[in-house]
Amino acid sequence: MDNNGSERALRSGALARNNFYGSGSVWSGELLAMMLTILKTAQMHQVNLRRYLIDYLQACAENGRQAPKDLDRWLPWNYKPKETASGP
């Protein structure tokens, strides 16, 4: 048994953390770990990551720059993209 896939998934975050402002703080490391976990889980559920982030950040903006009240909707396995306006 090995965890090469897990290590490869986290490698980009480990390599980039020195470039992030505040990378020496505990909270930034915890935030990076949470974000990578959410994004990797979304990727495993075949969620379009760009659309997911755009929709989530839009929901935060609509909620007064706070996390949306219904976070269950934003779990990667529950996420349904918003309908986009189609062109003529």
Secondary structure, DSSP 8 states (H G I E B T S, - for coil): ---HHHHHHHHHHHHHGGGSTTTTSHHHHHHHHHHHHHHHHHHHTT--HHHHHHHHHHHHHHTTSS--S-GGGGSTTT----------
